[in-house]
Amino acid sequence: MHKPTTLIAALLLLPGGLAAQRTGTYLQPQPTEGTTRVAQRGANFLEIAVGARGRAMGEAYTGLASGATATFWNPAALGSVDRFTAAFSYLDLYGDLGISHNFAAVVLPMFGGAAGVSYIGLNSGDIPRTDEANPGGGSQQAGEFFTFSSKAIGLHYGRRLTDRLEVGFTGRYISEGISQASVNWWGLDFGTVFNTGLYGVTIAAALANIGPTATYEGGAITARITTDQAFPFPVPIRYKTTGYTLPTTFRFALVSSLMGGPDALVTPGGKHDLRIAAELNDAVDTDIQMAVGAEYSFNRIVFLRAGKKFVNEAHTDFYSFGHALSFGGGLRLPLF
């Protein structure tokens, strides 16, 4: 008795549903809108800054980079390395989630400049494994936990071409993923540092993470299925995966020596040293961002640093000025 009524109601609702599917608005990129490709690139761990000095200065460090951490910031700065140097850092990210970030690098003077090798790693820690049969975790067949890890191994070289100009480059092997699905890239960095000789001003630039598009490969990407009983033999298939590119970034920096340097703007020479830095960061997956930093030192032994990174992606208006504000200090103890 109720079937005709139900059928009529379905017929009345069906055209409306089909019409709703046909009358959508497709979002298209607009020149007036900011970049909306955040987290759309692979190997985003390469955007995590390394070194206490650079992080304390709000990441306005491309023009001040020195020592082994220059392998991350600007390989051109390796041209000033005149002795064996090494650096290591460890970050415990995001509270107690177990996510860790590691960096290590060594640099040696050679080939008329300096060459180095570096390692960057990101590890997610144990993540409970879930699947269709075990939505709550605890898969006995595939294992109870899995780990997502990322790594980059780099070879670096920097050289001083003149008394004011340094250039450098980096080649990296980059990989990330899980045990049955991973992706690999080859990446390049290029950098330059130019001391203008005018009022203690230095100009620096670095183009980082240049590389091709790559896709995930591994046992989780392929499978063997049986089509039907008439053809019982398994057929190999491969899931279609999206290609990912590296987070290519261009950094441009200006550094001014206000106190201490031989051509300092305000007070040349003396025990007090003060440098300020400003930097523009233009990445393929974010809007242009600016960072400023300052470093003060007394007698090149005691150091105080502060910086601010202006994070200006979309939907960040709720951040206060204190967001991405940083500070730090250091102590240099000459042993020989």
C-alpha positions in Angstrom: 0.0 0.0 0.0 2.9 2.3 0.7 5.0 1.3 -2.3 3.5 3.8 -4.9 3.8 6.6 -2.4 7.5 5.7 -1.8 8.1 5.5 -5.6 6.6 8.9 -6.3 8.6 10.5 -3.5 11.8 9.0 -4.9 11.0 10.2 -8.4 10.3 13.7 -7.0 13.6 13.8 -5.1 15.8 12.3 -7.8 15.8 15.2 -10.3 16.6 17.6 -7.5 19.6 15.5 -6.4 20.8 15.2 -10.0 20.4 18.9 -10.5 22.4 19.6 -7.3 25.2 17.5 -8.6 25.3 19.5 -11.9 25.3 23.0 -10.3 28.5 23.2 -8.3 31.2 25.9 -8.3 34.7 24.7 -9.2 37.4 26.5 -7.3 40.1 27.9 -9.6 43.4 29.6 -8.7 43.1 33.4 -8.6 46.0 35.8 -8.9 44.6 37.8 -5.9 44.6 34.7 -3.6 47.6 33.4 -1.7 49.3 30.1 -2.2 47.1 27.2 -1.1 49.5 24.3 -1.7 50.6 23.8 1.9 51.5 20.2 2.5 51.2 19.4 -1.2 54.9 18.5 -1.6 57.0 15.6 -0.6 60.0 15.7 1.8 58.6 18.6 3.8 61.0 17.7 6.6 63.6 19.6 4.6 61.9 22.8 5.6 62.5 22.2 9.3 65.4 24.5 10.3 68.5 23.1 11.9 71.0 24.6 14.4 70.3 26.6 17.6 71.8 29.8 16.2 69.6 29.9 13.1 66.5 29.0 14.9 67.1 31.6 17.6 67.3 34.2 14.9 63.9 33.4 13.6 65.5 31.5 10.6 66.9 34.8 9.2 70.2 33.0 8.8 71.0 32.4 5.1 73.3 35.4 5.1 75.0 34.6 8.4 75.4 30.8 8.1 78.7 29.4 9.1 80.4 26.1 10.0 78.7 22.7 9.4 75.1 24.0 9.7 75.8 26.0 6.5 75.3 22.7 4.7 71.5 23.2 5.3 71.3 27.0 5.1 73.7 28.1 2.3 76.5 25.9 1.0 78.3 29.0 -0.3 79.2 29.8 3.4 81.4 26.7 3.4 84.0 28.8 1.5 84.9 30.4 4.8 85.6 27.1 6.7 89.3 26.8 7.3 89.4 23.8 9.7 87.6 20.6 10.5 84.1 21.4 11.9 81.1 19.3 12.8 77.6 19.9 14.1 74.8 17.8 15.5 71.2 18.7 16.6 68.2 16.7 17.9 64.7 18.0 18.1 61.8 16.3 19.9 58.8 17.7 18.0 55.2 18.3 18.9 55.1 17.4 22.6 55.0 13.7 23.5 54.0 12.4 20.0 57.4 10.7 19.6 58.4 12.6 16.4 62.1 13.3 16.3 64.3 15.3 13.9 68.1 14.7 13.7 70.8 16.6 11.9 74.5 15.9 11.6 77.2 17.3 9.4 81.0 17.4 9.1 83.1 19.7 6.9 86.7 19.7 5.9 88.8 22.2 3.9 89.8 20.7 0.5 89.9 21.3 -3.2 90.5 25.0 -2.7 87.4 25.4 -0.6 85.6 23.1 1.8 83.6 20.0 1.3 81.2 18.3 3.7 78.6 15.5 4.2 75.3 15.8 6.1 72.4 13.7 7.3 68.9 14.9 8.0 66.3 12.5 9.4 62.7 12.6 10.6 61.1 9.7 12.4 57.4 9.4 13.4 57.9 6.9 16.2 55.5 3.9 16.5 52.1 4.4 14.8 49.3 1.9 15.4 48.6 -0.1 12.2 44.9 -0.3 11.2 43.2 -2.0 8.3 39.8 -3.2 7.2 39.9 -6.2 9.4 41.4 -4.4 12.4 40.1 -0.8 12.5 41.1 -0.5 16.1 44.7 -1.6 15.4 46.5 -4.7 16.3 46.9 -6.4 12.9 48.6 -9.7 13.5 49.6 -10.3 9.9 51.2 -6.9 9.1 52.4 -6.0 12.6 50.9 -3.9 15.4 52.9 -0.8 14.6 54.6 0.9 11.7 56.9 3.9 11.3 57.1 6.7 8.8 60.6 7.9 8.3 62.4 10.5 6.1 66.1 11.0 5.4 68.4 13.1 3.3 72.1 12.5 2.7 73.9 15.4 1.2 77.3 16.2 -0.3 78.3 19.8 -0.2 81.0 22.1 -1.5 81.7 25.8 -1.1 84.5 28.0 -2.3 85.6 31.6 -2.0 86.1 33.0 -5.5 87.2 36.5 -4.5 87.8 38.2 -1.2 84.1 39.2 -1.2 82.2 36.4 -3.2 81.5 32.8 -2.2 79.6 30.2 -4.1 78.5 26.6 -3.2 76.3 23.7 -4.2 74.7 20.6 -2.6 73.6 17.3 -4.0 71.2 15.2 -1.9 69.7 11.8 -2.0 66.2 12.0 -0.3 63.9 9.2 0.7 60.7 8.9 2.9 57.9 6.5 3.5 57.1 3.2 5.3 58.5 -0.3 4.8 56.2 -1.2 1.9 55.8 2.2 0.3 58.5 4.8 -0.2 59.6 7.5 -2.6 63.1 8.7 -3.6 64.5 11.9 -5.1 67.7 13.5 -6.1 67.9 17.1 -5.1 70.2 20.1 -5.6 70.9 23.3 -3.7 72.8 26.4 -4.9 74.0 29.4 -2.9 76.0 32.6 -2.9 77.3 35.1 -0.4 78.5 38.5 -1.4 80.1 41.0 1.0 79.5 44.4 -0.6 82.2 46.2 1.5 79.7 49.0 2.0 78.7 49.8 5.6 79.0 46.1 6.7 76.3 44.9 4.3 76.3 41.3 3.0 73.9 39.9 0.4 73.1 36.2 0.2 70.8 33.9 -1.7 70.1 30.2 -1.8 67.9 28.1 -4.0 67.2 24.8 -2.2 65.5 21.5 -2.9 65.5 21.5 -6.7 64.4 18.1 -8.0 62.1 16.0 -10.2 58.7 14.6 -9.5 58.6 11.1 -8.0 56.0 8.6 -7.0 55.7 6.0 -4.2 56.9 2.5 -4.9 56.8 -0.8 -3.0 54.8 -3.8 -2.0 51.9 -1.8 -0.8 51.6 -0.2 -4.3 51.3 -3.5 -6.1 48.9 -6.5 -5.7 47.7 -9.6 -7.4 44.0 -10.2 -7.8 41.8 -13.0 -9.3 39.3 -11.6 -11.8 36.7 -14.4 -11.9 36.3 -18.2 -11.7 36.6 -18.5 -15.5 40.2 -17.1 -15.3 41.4 -18.2 -11.8 45.0 -17.0 -12.4 46.1 -14.0 -10.3 46.7 -10.8 -12.3 49.3 -8.3 -11.1 48.1 -4.7 -10.7 49.6 -1.5 -9.6 47.8 1.3 -7.8 48.0 4.7 -9.4 49.8 7.1 -7.0 50.2 10.9 -7.2 53.6 12.3 -8.1 55.3 14.5 -5.5 57.9 17.2 -6.0 60.4 18.6 -3.5 59.6 21.8 -1.5 61.7 24.1 -3.7 62.6 27.3 -1.8 64.3 30.5 -2.7 65.8 32.5 0.2 67.2 36.1 -0.2 69.0 37.7 2.8 70.5 41.0 3.8 72.8 41.3 6.7 74.2 44.5 8.2 77.0 44.8 10.7 76.1 47.7 13.0 78.9 47.2 15.6 82.2 45.4 15.8 83.1 44.7 12.2 85.9 46.5 10.3 83.3 48.3 8.1 80.5 48.4 10.7 77.8 51.0 10.1 77.8 52.6 13.6 80.8 51.5 15.6 83.7 49.7 13.8 86.0 47.6 16.0 85.7 47.0 19.7 84.5 44.2 21.9 80.8 44.7 21.1 79.5 43.1 17.9 75.9 43.6 16.7 74.5 42.2 13.4 70.9 42.3 12.1 69.5 40.2 9.3 66.4 40.3 7.2 65.3 37.5 4.9 62.6 36.7 2.3 61.6 33.1 1.9 59.6 32.2 -1.3 58.6 28.5 -1.4 56.5 26.6 -3.9 54.1 25.5 -1.2 53.5 28.7 0.8 53.2 32.5 0.5 56.3 34.7 0.6 57.4 34.9 4.2 59.7 37.3 5.9 62.1 36.8 8.9 64.2 39.2 10.9 66.9 38.5 13.4 69.6 40.1 15.5 72.8 38.8 17.2 74.8 40.5 19.8 78.1 39.3 21.1 80.6 40.5 23.7 84.2 39.9 22.9 83.0 37.0 20.7 82.5 34.9 23.8 79.0 35.6 25.0 76.1 35.7 22.5 72.5 36.8 22.6 70.1 36.3 19.8 66.5 37.0 18.9 64.3 36.7 15.8 60.8 36.8 14.4 59.4 34.8 11.5 56.2 36.3 9.9 54.1 33.3 9.1 51.5 34.6 6.7 49.8 31.7 5.0 46.0 31.8 4.7 43.9 31.4 7.9 46.7 32.5 10.3 45.1 35.8 11.3 44.4 34.4 14.8 48.1 34.2 15.6 49.5 36.8 17.9 52.8 38.6 17.4 54.4 36.2 19.7 53.9 33.3 17.2 57.2 32.3 15.6 59.1 34.7 18.0 62.4 33.2 19.1 65.4 33.9 21.2 68.5 32.2 22.5 72.1 32.5 23.6 75.5 30.9 23.4 78.9 30.7 25.0 82.1 30.3 23.1 85.0 28.8 24.9 88.3 28.7 22.9 90.3 25.6 23.8 93.2 26.2 21.5 
